[in-house]
C-alpha cells in the first residue's frame, strides 16, 4: 500500500472511530444544580392589566461560580418573557466545577386566580 493510500485509510478509520465515540462533555451534565438565590420576577403592568398569566420556559447558562451568563427564552408570552428573563439573570446556583445549562420555568398567575 502506498503512503498516500495508507494516510487515507488511517484518516477514514479515525473518522469512523470518532463518529461512534462521543466524548463526555461536563458542561452538559444532566445533573441539576440547586438554586441558592431565587429572585421573583416583577409582574409587568401590561400583563397585570390584561390579567395575562402563563409559564415562561428558559435555559440558563450558569458559570462555575453559580452566576448566570446567558438566558435563552424557549417559550412563553413575550410580555412575560422579558420580566422572567430579567429575574433569572439575577438568580444564583450552587458552585460547580463546570458550566451548566439549567432548564427553568417561571409561572405568572394573575391576581385573584389560583395557581395551577
Secondary structure as a PSIPRED ss2 file (coil, helix, strand):
# PSIPRED VFORMAT (PSIPRED V4.0)

   1 X C   1.000  0.000  0.000
   2 X C   1.000  0.000  0.000
   3 X H   0.000  1.000  0.000
   4 X H   0.000  1.000  0.000
   5 X H   0.000  1.000  0.000
   6 X H   0.000  1.000  0.000
   7 X H   0.000  1.000  0.000
   8 X H   0.000  1.000  0.000
   9 X H   0.000  1.000  0.000
  10 X H   0.000  1.000  0.000
  11 X H   0.000  1.000  0.000
  12 X H   0.000  1.000  0.000
  13 X H   0.000  1.000  0.000
  14 X H   0.000  1.000  0.000
  15 X H   0.000  1.000  0.000
  16 X H   0.000  1.000  0.000
  17 X H   0.000  1.000  0.000
  18 X H   0.000  1.000  0.000
  19 X H   0.000  1.000  0.000
  20 X H   0.000  1.000  0.000
  21 X C   1.000  0.000  0.000
  22 X C   1.000  0.000  0.000
  23 X C   1.000  0.000  0.000
  24 X C   1.000  0.000  0.000
  25 X C   1.000  0.000  0.000
  26 X H   0.000  1.000  0.000
  27 X H   0.000  1.000  0.000
  28 X H   0.000  1.000  0.000
  29 X C   1.000  0.000  0.000
  30 X C   1.000  0.000  0.000
  31 X C   1.000  0.000  0.000
  32 X C   1.000  0.000  0.000
  33 X C   1.000  0.000  0.000
  34 X C   1.000  0.000  0.000
  35 X E   0.000  0.000  1.000
  36 X E   0.000  0.000  1.000
  37 X E   0.000  0.000  1.000
  38 X C   1.000  0.000  0.000
  39 X C   1.000  0.000  0.000
  40 X C   1.000  0.000  0.000
  41 X C   1.000  0.000  0.000
  42 X C   1.000  0.000  0.000
  43 X C   1.000  0.000  0.000
  44 X C   1.000  0.000  0.000
  45 X H   0.000  1.000  0.000
  46 X H   0.000  1.000  0.000
  47 X H   0.000  1.000  0.000
  48 X H   0.000  1.000  0.000
  49 X H   0.000  1.000  0.000
  50 X C   1.000  0.000  0.000
  51 X C   1.000  0.000  0.000
  52 X C   1.000  0.000  0.000
  53 X C   1.000  0.000  0.000
  54 X E   0.000  0.000  1.000
  55 X E   0.000  0.000  1.000
  56 X E   0.000  0.000  1.000
  57 X E   0.000  0.000  1.000
  58 X E   0.000  0.000  1.000
  59 X E   0.000  0.000  1.000
  60 X E   0.000  0.000  1.000
  61 X E   0.000  0.000  1.000
  62 X E   0.000  0.000  1.000
  63 X C   1.000  0.000  0.000
  64 X C   1.000  0.000  0.000
  65 X C   1.000  0.000  0.000
  66 X C   1.000  0.000  0.000
  67 X E   0.000  0.000  1.000
  68 X E   0.000  0.000  1.000
  69 X E   0.000  0.000  1.000
  70 X E   0.000  0.000  1.000
  71 X E   0.000  0.000  1.000
  72 X E   0.000  0.000  1.000
  73 X E   0.000  0.000  1.000
  74 X E   0.000  0.000  1.000
  75 X E   0.000  0.000  1.000
  76 X C   1.000  0.000  0.000
  77 X C   1.000  0.000  0.000
  78 X H   0.000  1.000  0.000
  79 X H   0.000  1.000  0.000
  80 X H   0.000  1.000  0.000
  81 X H   0.000  1.000  0.000
  82 X H   0.000  1.000  0.000
  83 X H   0.000  1.000  0.000
  84 X H   0.000  1.000  0.000
  85 X H   0.000  1.000  0.000
  86 X H   0.000  1.000  0.000
  87 X H   0.000  1.000  0.000
  88 X H   0.000  1.000  0.000
  89 X C   1.000  0.000  0.000
  90 X C   1.000  0.000  0.000
  91 X C   1.000  0.000  0.000
  92 X E   0.000  0.000  1.000
  93 X E   0.000  0.000  1.000
  94 X C   1.000  0.000  0.000
  95 X C   1.000  0.000  0.000
  96 X C   1.000  0.000  0.000
  97 X C   1.000  0.000  0.000
  98 X C   1.000  0.000  0.000
  99 X C   1.000  0.000  0.000
 100 X E   0.000  0.000  1.000
 101 X E   0.000  0.000  1.000
 102 X E   0.000  0.000  1.000
 103 X E   0.000  0.000  1.000
 104 X E   0.000  0.000  1.000
 105 X E   0.000  0.000  1.000
 106 X E   0.000  0.000  1.000
 107 X E   0.000  0.000  1.000
 108 X E   0.000  0.000  1.000
 109 X C   1.000  0.000  0.000
 110 X C   1.000  0.000  0.000
 111 X C   1.000  0.000  0.000
 112 X C   1.000  0.000  0.000
 113 X C   1.000  0.000  0.000
 114 X C   1.000  0.000  0.000
 115 X C   1.000  0.000  0.000
 116 X C   1.000  0.000  0.000
